Amino acid sequence: MTIQHRSAFFISDRTAITSEMLGHSLLTQFDDLKLRENTLPFIDSLEKAEEAVQQINAAAVADGVRPIIISTLANTEIAAAVGRANALFLDCFQIFIAPLEAELGARASHAIGRTHNVNDIVNYYKRMESVNYALSHDDGVSTRDLAEADVILVGVSRCGKTPTCLYLSMQFGVRAANYPFIPEDFGSHQLPATLKGLRHKLYGLTITPTRLHSIRNERRPNSTYAELSNCEYEIREAEALMRRENIPMLDTTSKSVEELATTIMQQAKLERRIY
């Protein structure tokens, strides 16, 4: 089948993160579609809407086919202006708000920035606090206030602890710390003293030796640290330690950071603090 080339526009009156995520989820269902993706945030006036329409129409001419628009524009007048572009216009607010209005028997406000009101400021500060906590407690650098963590990720170096902690803090407002197992821990066959009283907060990450070897070799090529035999040893010992301590474990080899974080949230029964 011929690969279809087409432009896609993710449009919003705010950051466009929602339209991007929804658009990706929908469009990745089509294997033979190659997209040129364009994100247009902060389309919050008719003037900006007209500029967006010009860009969309130019893409239609260049591609020889109508672009696809995924829109989360709350203002109906601005949405209508963008909807006049030569494109398939998917208005997420219209798709979802209209049935909700009918079901609830109430009229939606269609106000711009409703998700960025005073409550979002509270979310912002919670997010920043959790991100600062994750950065301050990355890779075992600081053990101060470690007991205040919601979860402490453990595992060998470079198995994915840091990006997972940052995602947990950014997306869920979770205070996530991480602590690497090192050869000294394997020799003692025990948890590091710092972690012994925090067993209930620990969640383990592991990875296949070949994948770990590839990651480490990019960071420190031709080092003992990156040797496949060393990776095999560290993973074997780390997994044995986590099984011995009955620490839940998740393999990061073929999982995205989104999958890892969501699985940890669910299995560790963590409380989401921000939306």
C-alpha positions as CSV (number, residue, x, y, z in Angstrom):
1,M,0.0,0.0,0.0
2,T,1.2,3.5,-0.8
3,I,2.4,5.6,2.1
4,Q,0.1,8.6,2.5
5,H,1.8,12.0,3.3
6,R,-0.4,14.5,5.0
7,S,-0.1,17.5,7.4
8,A,-1.6,17.4,10.9
9,F,-2.2,20.4,13.1
10,F,-2.7,20.3,16.8
11,I,-4.4,23.5,17.8
12,S,-5.4,25.0,21.2
13,D,-6.0,28.3,23.0
14,R,-3.5,27.1,25.6
15,T,-0.5,24.8,25.5
16,A,-1.9,22.2,22.9
17,I,-0.6,19.3,25.0
18,T,-4.1,17.8,25.2
19,S,-4.7,18.0,21.4
20,E,-1.2,16.6,20.8
21,M,-1.7,13.6,23.0
22,L,-5.1,12.9,21.6
23,G,-4.0,13.5,18.1
24,H,-1.0,11.1,18.5
25,S,-3.3,8.4,20.0
26,L,-5.7,8.6,17.1
27,L,-3.4,9.0,14.2
28,T,-0.9,6.3,15.2
29,Q,-3.7,3.8,14.5
30,F,-3.0,4.3,10.8
31,D,0.1,2.4,9.8
32,D,0.3,3.8,6.2
33,L,0.1,7.4,7.2
34,K,3.2,9.6,7.3
35,L,2.5,12.9,9.0
36,R,4.1,16.3,9.1
37,E,3.0,17.4,12.5
38,N,2.5,21.1,13.5
39,T,1.5,22.3,16.9
40,L,-0.2,25.7,17.2
41,P,-0.6,26.7,20.8
42,F,-2.2,29.9,22.2
43,I,-4.6,30.5,19.4
44,D,-6.7,32.7,21.6
45,S,-7.9,35.5,19.2
46,L,-9.5,35.8,15.8
47,E,-6.4,37.3,14.4
48,K,-4.3,34.3,15.5
49,A,-7.0,32.0,14.1
50,E,-6.8,33.7,10.7
51,E,-3.0,33.3,10.7
52,A,-3.5,29.6,11.5
53,V,-5.9,29.2,8.7
54,Q,-3.4,30.6,6.2
55,Q,-0.8,28.2,7.4
56,I,-3.2,25.2,7.2
57,N,-4.4,26.2,3.7
58,A,-0.8,26.6,2.5
59,A,-0.1,23.0,3.8
60,A,-3.1,21.8,1.9
61,V,-1.7,23.3,-1.3
62,A,1.8,21.9,-0.7
63,D,0.5,18.4,0.2
64,G,-2.2,18.2,-2.5
65,V,-4.5,16.9,0.2
66,R,-6.5,18.3,3.1
67,P,-4.6,18.5,6.4
68,I,-6.1,17.1,9.6
69,I,-6.8,19.4,12.5
70,I,-7.2,18.2,16.1
71,S,-8.6,21.1,18.0
72,T,-9.2,21.9,21.7
73,L,-10.3,25.5,21.1
74,A,-12.8,26.3,23.8
75,N,-14.1,29.6,22.3
76,T,-16.8,28.7,19.7
77,E,-16.1,31.8,17.6
78,I,-12.4,31.1,17.3
79,A,-13.1,27.4,16.6
80,A,-15.5,28.3,13.9
81,A,-12.8,30.6,12.3
82,V,-10.3,27.7,12.3
83,G,-13.0,25.3,11.1
84,R,-13.2,27.3,7.8
85,A,-9.8,26.1,6.8
86,N,-9.4,23.6,3.9
87,A,-8.9,20.7,6.3
88,L,-10.7,17.9,8.2
89,F,-11.5,19.8,11.4
90,L,-12.0,17.6,14.5
91,D,-13.3,19.8,17.3
92,C,-12.8,17.9,20.5
93,F,-14.8,20.4,22.5
94,Q,-17.8,20.0,20.2
95,I,-17.4,16.2,20.2
96,F,-17.4,15.9,23.9
97,I,-19.0,19.1,25.3
98,A,-22.3,18.9,23.4
99,P,-23.2,15.4,24.7
100,L,-22.2,16.5,28.2
101,E,-24.4,19.6,28.0
102,A,-27.3,17.4,26.9
103,E,-26.7,14.9,29.7
104,L,-26.1,17.4,32.5
105,G,-28.9,19.8,31.3
106,A,-26.4,22.7,31.6
107,R,-24.6,25.0,29.3
108,A,-20.8,24.9,29.3
109,S,-19.0,28.2,29.6
110,H,-16.7,27.7,26.6
111,A,-14.3,30.0,28.4
112,I,-10.6,30.1,27.4
113,G,-8.1,29.0,30.0
114,R,-10.6,27.4,32.4
115,T,-8.1,24.7,33.2
116,H,-5.5,27.3,34.0
117,N,-7.3,29.1,36.8
118,V,-6.3,29.4,40.4
119,N,-6.5,25.7,40.9
120,D,-4.0,25.2,38.2
121,I,-1.6,27.6,40.1
122,V,-1.9,25.2,43.1
123,N,-1.1,22.3,40.7
124,Y,1.9,24.3,39.4
125,Y,3.4,24.7,42.8
126,K,2.8,21.0,43.6
127,R,4.5,20.0,40.4
128,M,7.5,22.3,41.0
129,E,7.8,21.0,44.6
130,S,7.8,17.4,43.4
131,V,10.2,18.0,40.5
132,N,12.6,19.8,42.9
133,Y,12.3,16.8,45.3
134,A,13.1,14.3,42.4
135,L,16.2,16.4,41.3
136,S,17.5,16.7,44.9
137,H,17.1,13.0,45.5
138,D,18.4,11.7,42.2
139,D,20.9,8.8,42.0
140,G,21.3,8.6,45.8
141,V,23.0,12.1,45.8
142,S,21.1,13.1,48.9
143,T,19.4,11.0,51.6
144,R,18.1,14.0,53.5
145,D,14.3,13.8,53.8
146,L,14.3,10.5,52.0
147,A,11.5,9.3,54.3
148,E,9.3,12.0,52.8
149,A,9.3,10.2,49.4
150,D,6.2,8.7,48.1
151,V,8.2,6.1,46.3
152,I,12.0,5.3,46.0
153,L,13.1,3.6,42.8
154,V,16.0,1.2,43.1
155,G,18.0,-0.7,40.6
156,V,21.4,-0.7,38.8
157,S,22.8,2.5,37.3
158,R,21.2,3.5,33.9
159,C,18.2,1.2,34.1
160,G,15.7,4.2,33.8
161,K,15.3,5.4,37.4
162,T,15.9,9.1,36.7
163,P,13.5,9.7,33.8
164,T,10.8,7.7,35.5
165,C,11.1,9.7,38.7
166,L,10.9,13.0,36.7
167,Y,7.9,11.8,34.9
168,L,6.2,10.8,38.1
169,S,6.9,14.2,39.5
170,M,5.9,16.2,36.4
171,Q,2.7,14.3,35.5
172,F,1.4,13.1,38.9
173,G,3.0,15.4,41.5
174,V,4.6,12.4,43.2
175,R,7.7,12.8,45.3
176,A,9.9,10.2,43.7
177,A,13.5,9.5,44.8
178,N,15.9,7.0,43.3
179,Y,18.8,5.1,44.7
180,P,21.3,3.0,42.7
181,F,22.5,-0.4,43.8
182,I,26.3,-0.5,43.6
183,P,28.8,-3.5,43.8
184,E,29.2,-2.9,47.6
185,D,25.5,-3.6,48.0
186,F,25.8,-7.0,46.2
187,G,28.8,-8.0,48.4
188,S,26.8,-7.5,51.6
189,H,23.6,-9.1,50.2
190,Q,21.6,-6.5,52.1
191,L,19.8,-3.3,51.4
192,P,22.0,-0.2,52.0
193,A,21.6,1.1,55.6
194,T,19.9,4.2,54.3
195,L,17.0,2.1,52.8
196,K,16.5,-0.5,55.5
197,G,13.8,1.5,57.3
198,L,12.1,2.5,54.0
199,R,11.4,-1.0,52.6
200,H,7.7,-0.2,52.2
201,K,8.5,2.7,49.8
202,L,10.9,0.8,47.5
203,Y,10.1,-0.2,43.9
204,G,12.6,-1.9,41.8
205,L,13.5,-1.4,38.1
206,T,15.5,-3.9,36.1
207,I,16.6,-4.2,32.4
208,T,18.1,-6.8,30.1
209,P,22.0,-7.0,30.2
210,T,22.3,-6.4,26.4
211,R,20.2,-3.2,26.6
212,L,22.1,-2.0,29.7
213,H,25.4,-2.7,27.9
214,S,24.2,-0.6,25.0
215,I,23.2,2.4,27.2
216,R,26.3,2.4,29.3
217,N,28.6,2.0,26.3
218,E,27.2,5.3,24.9
219,R,28.0,7.0,28.2
220,R,31.4,5.4,29.0
221,P,32.6,3.4,26.0
222,N,35.0,0.5,26.4
223,S,34.9,0.8,30.2
224,T,34.5,-2.0,32.8
225,Y,31.3,-0.3,33.8
226,A,29.8,-0.9,30.4
227,E,31.1,-4.4,29.8
228,L,28.4,-6.9,29.0
229,S,29.8,-9.3,31.7
230,N,29.6,-6.6,34.3
231,C,26.1,-5.7,33.3
232,E,25.1,-9.3,33.5
233,Y,26.6,-9.5,37.0
234,E,25.0,-6.3,38.3
235,I,21.6,-7.2,37.1
236,R,21.7,-10.7,38.4
237,E,22.8,-9.5,41.8
238,A,20.3,-6.6,41.9
239,E,17.4,-8.8,41.0
240,A,18.4,-11.4,43.6
241,L,18.6,-8.7,46.2
242,M,15.1,-7.3,45.3
243,R,13.6,-10.8,45.3
244,R,15.2,-11.5,48.7
245,E,13.8,-8.3,50.1
246,N,10.4,-8.8,48.4
247,I,10.6,-5.6,46.5
248,P,8.2,-5.3,43.5
249,M,10.1,-5.2,40.2
250,L,9.5,-3.8,36.7
251,D,11.5,-4.5,33.5
252,T,12.2,-1.3,31.7
253,T,13.7,-2.8,28.6
254,S,10.8,-2.4,26.2
255,K,8.5,0.0,28.1
256,S,8.2,3.7,27.7
257,V,8.6,6.1,30.6
258,E,4.8,6.7,30.5
259,E,4.1,3.0,30.8
260,L,6.6,2.6,33.7
261,A,5.3,5.6,35.6
262,T,1.6,4.6,35.2
263,T,2.3,1.0,36.2
264,I,4.2,2.2,39.3
265,M,1.3,4.5,40.2
266,Q,-1.1,1.7,40.0
267,Q,0.8,-1.1,41.6
268,A,2.3,1.0,44.4
269,K,-1.1,2.6,45.0
270,L,0.4,6.1,44.9
271,E,-1.9,9.2,45.2
272,R,-2.0,11.5,42.3
273,R,-1.6,15.1,43.5
274,I,-2.0,17.0,40.2
275,Y,-4.1,16.9,37.0
